[in-house]
Amino acid sequence: MRLRLDLAYDGAPFAGFARQPDQTTVQGTLEGAAARILGQPIETTCAGRTDRGVHALAQVVHFDADPTLERTRRALQDLEAFRDRLDRLVGAAITIWQARAVPDAFDARFSATWRRYRYRVADTPALSPLLRHACWHVREPLSLTAMRAAARHVVGEHDFAAFCRKVPGRTSVRRLDTCTIRRAEDGLLHFRLVGNAFCHNQVRALVGSLVEVGRGRRDPAWIAEVLASADRQRAGRVAPPDGLVLEGVGYGRRWPSAPPATVHTGL
């Protein structure tokens, strides 16, 4: 029996999503709690791994469970009751939005057709302490016009090697559908990036370089030069993890997108 979980988490207490020995991770916490309820080992697959300190409002995972085990069968008779038990067991830093049975053809990672990330930047001299682990505080005004001009250079399909942590044997060619920047009602700058997939550190590296342009240290055309160079050393600093949120995952017409439309995420 394959189950899909839609979940959210505050990344601050975790050493990233992926399970690691002797580290508190989202995946390790989730799998441990599900195994306790179902009475069998659980291995999850996620829509997109997040690094230490990165948040999610719309993470999706799937896992397979053997429903012939009596304990599992009883636990999964009522999926809303299972969701509630799991939500309580994983702790306050994780929220389980929804649990549902899905066909074996569904894959949280490979069935996804797009992912949307949001990164928040505060360009004010002072910042509320309530926002310190939810955005990057750069402490100086940023030019929205310059950053928007720079962002246009990265939309489309490119080799993003200059903005990724290199992984041997894996391509860094990705399709970035949109890269928008706006000042929201909360006064923060919201960077939203949508693409089919992202490589390691890609969003944070792009935001870090766009902020260099916003500060006036680089011309907007510099982004195009860095992209064409495929040289990670030429790009700006990687933005801190605090401001990054995985806020949406799409599965085309075949499967519902995340987060569920019936929940309040605070978006």
ZILINJO-V618556 format. One record per residue. N is the residue number from 1. PHI is phi in radians with two decimals (999 if undefined). NEAR is the number of other C-alpha atoms within 10 Angstrom. Layout:
n->N phi->PHI near->NEAR
n->N phi->PHI near->NEAR
This chain:
n->1 phi->999 near->13
n->2 phi->-1.75 near->17
n->3 phi->-2.08 near->19
n->4 phi->-1.96 near->22
n->5 phi->-2.03 near->23
n->6 phi->-1.79 near->25
n->7 phi->-2.52 near->22
n->8 phi->-2.33 near->23
n->9 phi->-2.76 near->23
n->10 phi->-1.50 near->20
n->11 phi->-1.32 near->26
n->12 phi->-0.99 near->16
n->13 phi->-1.41 near->14
n->14 phi->-1.96 near->23
n->15 phi->-1.54 near->18
n->16 phi->1.66 near->22
n->17 phi->-1.34 near->26
n->18 phi->-1.17 near->21
n->19 phi->-1.04 near->17
n->20 phi->-2.48 near->13
n->21 phi->-1.05 near->7
n->22 phi->1.05 near->6
n->23 phi->-2.25 near->13
n->24 phi->-1.50 near->16
n->25 phi->-2.22 near->21
n->26 phi->-1.12 near->27
n->27 phi->-1.11 near->21
n->28 phi->-1.08 near->22
n->29 phi->-1.14 near->19
n->30 phi->-1.15 near->24
n->31 phi->-1.15 near->19
n->32 phi->-1.11 near->17
n->33 phi->-1.19 near->20
n->34 phi->-1.12 near->25
n->35 phi->-1.12 near->16
n->36 phi->-1.10 near->13
n->37 phi->-1.28 near->17
n->38 phi->-1.58 near->21
n->39 phi->1.28 near->16
n->40 phi->-2.70 near->15
n->41 phi->-1.10 near->13
n->42 phi->-2.20 near->18
n->43 phi->-2.17 near->17
n->44 phi->-1.81 near->19
n->45 phi->-2.11 near->18
n->46 phi->-1.94 near->21
n->47 phi->-1.22 near->23
n->48 phi->-2.92 near->22
n->49 phi->-1.20 near->19
n->50 phi->-2.02 near->23
n->51 phi->-1.42 near->18
n->52 phi->-0.92 near->19
n->53 phi->1.48 near->21
n->54 phi->-1.48 near->26
n->55 phi->-1.76 near->30
n->56 phi->-2.55 near->24
n->57 phi->-1.87 near->24
n->58 phi->-2.52 near->28
n->59 phi->-1.26 near->28
n->60 phi->-2.26 near->29
n->61 phi->-2.32 near->22
n->62 phi->-2.28 near->23
n->63 phi->-2.67 near->21
n->64 phi->-1.88 near->17
n->65 phi->-2.26 near->20
n->66 phi->-1.52 near->16
n->67 phi->-1.38 near->16
n->68 phi->-1.35 near->10
n->69 phi->-1.28 near->12
n->70 phi->-1.01 near->11
n->71 phi->-1.09 near->14
n->72 phi->-1.15 near->17
n->73 phi->-1.00 near->14
n->74 phi->-1.16 near->14
n->75 phi->-1.17 near->17
n->76 phi->-1.79 near->21
n->77 phi->-1.07 near->11
n->78 phi->-2.16 near->12
n->79 phi->-1.21 near->15
n->80 phi->-1.21 near->14
n->81 phi->-1.15 near->13
n->82 phi->-1.11 near->20
n->83 phi->-0.99 near->22
n->84 phi->-1.12 near->15
n->85 phi->-1.09 near->16
n->86 phi->-1.14 near->22
n->87 phi->-1.04 near->21
n->88 phi->-1.21 near->14
n->89 phi->-1.35 near->17
n->90 phi->-1.31 near->19
n->91 phi->1.70 near->13
n->92 phi->-1.22 near->10
n->93 phi->-1.41 near->15
n->94 phi->-2.19 near->22
n->95 phi->-2.11 near->20
n->96 phi->-1.66 near->21
n->97 phi->-1.25 near->24
n->98 phi->-2.76 near->21
n->99 phi->-2.22 near->22
n->100 phi->-2.61 near->16
n->101 phi->-1.41 near->16
n->102 phi->-2.34 near->17
n->103 phi->-1.13 near->10
n->104 phi->-1.09 near->12
n->105 phi->-1.23 near->9
n->106 phi->-1.33 near->18
n->107 phi->-2.33 near->20
n->108 phi->-0.98 near->23
n->109 phi->-1.54 near->18
n->110 phi->-1.43 near->14
n->111 phi->-1.41 near->15
n->112 phi->-1.21 near->20
n->113 phi->-1.81 near->15
n->114 phi->-2.73 near->20
n->115 phi->-2.27 near->25
n->116 phi->-2.13 near->21
n->117 phi->-2.00 near->22
n->118 phi->-2.14 near->22
n->119 phi->-2.19 near->27
n->120 phi->-1.92 near->24
n->121 phi->-2.20 near->24
n->122 phi->-1.80 near->25
n->123 phi->-1.96 near->21
n->124 phi->-1.90 near->14
n->125 phi->-1.07 near->10
n->126 phi->-2.21 near->11
n->127 phi->-2.48 near->14
n->128 phi->-1.04 near->6
n->129 phi->-1.09 near->8
n->130 phi->-1.25 near->7
n->131 phi->-1.83 near->14
n->132 phi->-1.10 near->13
n->133 phi->-1.82 near->19
n->134 phi->-2.13 near->23
n->135 phi->-2.79 near->22
n->136 phi->-1.77 near->22
n->137 phi->-1.67 near->21
n->138 phi->-1.64 near->16
n->139 phi->1.19 near->13
n->140 phi->-2.61 near->13
n->141 phi->-1.10 near->13
n->142 phi->-2.02 near->21
n->143 phi->-1.46 near->16
n->144 phi->-1.14 near->18
n->145 phi->-1.07 near->14
n->146 phi->-1.15 near->20
n->147 phi->-1.18 near->25
n->148 phi->-1.13 near->19
n->149 phi->-1.12 near->15
n->150 phi->-1.19 near->24
n->151 phi->-1.09 near->25
n->152 phi->-1.07 near->16
n->153 phi->-1.25 near->17
n->154 phi->-1.75 near->19
n->155 phi->-1.31 near->18
n->156 phi->2.02 near->14
n->157 phi->-1.65 near->12
n->158 phi->-2.51 near->16
n->159 phi->-1.51 near->18
n->160 phi->-1.63 near->28
n->161 phi->-0.99 near->22
n->162 phi->-1.22 near->24
n->163 phi->-2.12 near->30
n->164 phi->-2.35 near->23
n->165 phi->-1.41 near->15
n->166 phi->-1.19 near->16
n->167 phi->-2.09 near->11
n->168 phi->-0.95 near->6
n->169 phi->1.47 near->6
n->170 phi->-2.05 near->8
n->171 phi->-1.35 near->12
n->172 phi->-1.92 near->21
n->173 phi->-1.38 near->14
n->174 phi->-2.45 near->19
n->175 phi->-1.89 near->19
n->176 phi->-1.81 near->20
n->177 phi->-1.36 near->16
n->178 phi->-2.52 near->16
n->179 phi->-2.51 near->24
n->180 phi->-2.00 near->15
n->181 phi->-2.38 near->19
n->182 phi->-2.54 near->15
n->183 phi->-1.65 near->14
n->184 phi->-1.52 near->10
n->185 phi->-1.10 near->7
n->186 phi->-1.37 near->8
n->187 phi->1.52 near->12
n->188 phi->-1.54 near->18
n->189 phi->-1.50 near->21
n->190 phi->-1.88 near->19
n->191 phi->-1.69 near->23
n->192 phi->-2.10 near->21
n->193 phi->-2.19 near->23
n->194 phi->-2.15 near->21
n->195 phi->-2.78 near->20
n->196 phi->-1.21 near->15
n->197 phi->-2.87 near->19
n->198 phi->-2.30 near->23
n->199 phi->-1.58 near->20
n->200 phi->-1.05 near->16
n->201 phi->1.29 near->17
n->202 phi->-1.06 near->20
n->203 phi->-1.13 near->24
n->204 phi->-1.14 near->21
n->205 phi->-1.21 near->23
n->206 phi->-1.11 near->26
n->207 phi->-1.08 near->27
n->208 phi->-1.02 near->20
n->209 phi->-1.28 near->27
n->210 phi->-1.11 near->30
n->211 phi->-1.15 near->25
n->212 phi->-1.04 near->23
n->213 phi->-1.18 near->27
n->214 phi->-1.06 near->23
n->215 phi->-1.36 near->19
n->216 phi->1.51 near->14
n->217 phi->-1.42 near->10
n->218 phi->-2.38 near->17
n->219 phi->-1.42 near->17
n->220 phi->-0.93 near->23
n->221 phi->-1.18 near->15
n->222 phi->-1.03 near->18
n->223 phi->-1.04 near->27
n->224 phi->-1.12 near->15
n->225 phi->-1.14 near->15
n->226 phi->-1.13 near->20
n->227 phi->-1.03 near->21
n->228 phi->-1.17 near->14
n->229 phi->-1.26 near->16
n->230 phi->0.99 near->18
n->231 phi->-1.94 near->15
n->232 phi->-1.06 near->18
n->233 phi->-1.21 near->11
n->234 phi->-1.51 near->16
n->235 phi->-1.41 near->23
n->236 phi->-1.32 near->22
n->237 phi->-1.15 near->18
n->238 phi->-1.35 near->17
n->239 phi->-1.09 near->22
n->240 phi->-1.06 near->19
n->241 phi->-1.25 near->23
n->242 phi->-0.95 near->23
n->243 phi->-1.49 near->24
n->244 phi->-1.69 near->29
n->245 phi->-2.36 near->27
n->246 phi->-1.39 near->24
n->247 phi->-1.98 near->21
n->248 phi->-2.89 near->20
n->249 phi->-2.39 near->28
n->250 phi->-1.93 near->22
n->251 phi->-2.21 near->19
n->252 phi->1.15 near->12
n->253 phi->-1.42 near->8
n->254 phi->-1.35 near->9
n->255 phi->-2.27 near->12
n->256 phi->-1.14 near->12
n->257 phi->-1.33 near->20
n->258 phi->-2.11 near->21
n->259 phi->-1.35 near->23
n->260 phi->-1.03 near->15
n->261 phi->-1.15 near->9
n->262 phi->-1.54 near->8
n->263 phi->-1.91 near->9
n->264 phi->-1.74 near->9
n->265 phi->-1.74 near->13
n->266 phi->1.44 near->5
n->267 phi->-1.12 near->5
